[in-house]
Amino acid sequence: MSNDNWLDRLAALRQTMPDSGETAAGEPDETPAASPRQSGRLDIVFERKGRSGKCATIIAGFTIDDDEIAALASEMKRTLGTGGSSRGGEILIQGDRRQDVLRFLTSKGLKARVI
């Protein structure tokens, strides 16, 4: 069997398969998609008061509903590998993760600043 024959059969097989959303390089096609309803800038604040000396990173300024905030918080916690919660229109991330949170939010197409 020659290599040309094998490559031809592979090319024919790829043409019959449905599009899987991958680019030619084999990487998933990812484009940052901001929530269409989120407007304005988010504030990232470092806080230590009232937490028995433990620090937390707070993200405030959301204009989207609580369900969307909870979904964003869940994805952020999973990506950063840390704990946290979302309630009252804010996201709380355990620890001093201001720069990591800023990178995550900008990769999602959201405007944010560290205060």
C-alpha positions in Angstrom: 0.0 0.0 0.0 1.3 3.4 -0.9 1.1 6.5 1.3 -0.7 8.4 -1.4 -3.6 5.9 -1.3 -3.9 6.2 2.4 -3.9 10.0 2.3 -6.6 10.0 -0.4 -8.9 7.8 1.6 -8.4 10.0 4.7 -9.3 13.1 2.7 -12.4 11.5 1.3 -13.4 10.4 4.9 -13.0 13.9 6.2 -15.3 15.3 3.5 -18.1 13.0 4.5 -17.8 13.9 8.2 -19.9 16.8 9.7 -18.1 20.0 10.6 -16.9 19.7 14.2 -16.2 23.4 14.6 -12.4 23.0 14.5 -10.0 25.2 12.5 -7.6 23.8 9.9 -4.9 23.6 12.6 -7.0 21.3 14.7 -7.6 23.9 17.4 -11.1 24.5 18.6 -12.6 27.7 17.2 -12.8 30.0 20.2 -13.8 33.6 20.0 -14.3 35.6 23.2 -18.0 36.3 23.5 -19.1 38.9 26.0 -22.5 38.8 27.4 -24.6 41.0 25.2 -26.4 42.5 28.2 -23.4 43.4 30.3 -22.6 47.0 29.8 -20.1 49.2 31.7 -17.0 48.3 33.5 -16.5 45.8 36.3 -14.5 46.7 39.4 -12.1 44.2 40.9 -11.5 44.9 44.6 -9.2 43.3 47.1 -10.8 42.9 50.6 -9.6 41.6 53.9 -11.9 43.2 56.5 -14.4 41.0 58.3 -13.0 37.7 57.0 -10.9 36.7 60.0 -7.7 37.8 58.3 -8.4 35.9 55.1 -8.3 37.9 51.8 -10.9 37.8 49.0 -11.2 39.3 45.5 -14.6 40.9 44.8 -15.9 41.6 41.3 -18.7 44.2 41.3 -20.6 46.3 38.8 -22.6 43.6 36.9 -25.7 44.7 34.9 -26.7 41.1 34.1 -29.1 38.9 36.1 -28.0 36.6 38.9 -28.2 33.4 36.9 -25.7 34.7 34.4 -23.4 36.0 37.2 -23.5 32.5 38.8 -22.6 30.8 35.5 -19.7 33.3 35.0 -18.6 32.7 38.6 -18.7 29.0 38.2 -16.5 29.1 35.0 -14.1 31.6 36.6 -13.7 29.4 39.7 -13.1 26.3 37.6 -10.6 28.1 35.3 -8.7 29.7 38.2 -8.8 26.6 40.4 -10.1 28.4 43.5 -13.2 28.7 45.6 -15.7 31.5 45.8 -19.3 32.4 45.5 -21.7 34.7 43.8 -24.5 36.6 45.5 -26.0 40.0 45.6 -24.8 40.9 42.1 -21.2 40.3 43.0 -18.6 37.5 42.6 -16.3 36.6 45.5 -13.1 34.7 44.7 -11.0 33.4 47.6 -7.5 34.8 47.8 -5.7 37.7 46.2 -6.4 36.8 42.5 -6.9 40.3 41.1 -4.6 40.0 38.1 -5.9 36.5 37.3 -9.5 37.7 37.5 -8.7 40.7 35.3 -7.1 38.4 32.6 -10.1 36.0 32.7 -12.7 38.8 32.3 -10.8 40.5 29.5 -10.5 37.1 27.7 -14.3 37.0 27.9 -14.5 40.4 26.2 -15.6 42.2 29.4 -14.2 45.6 30.5 -12.7 45.5 34.0 -10.3 47.4 36.2 -8.4 46.7 39.4 -9.1 49.1 42.2 
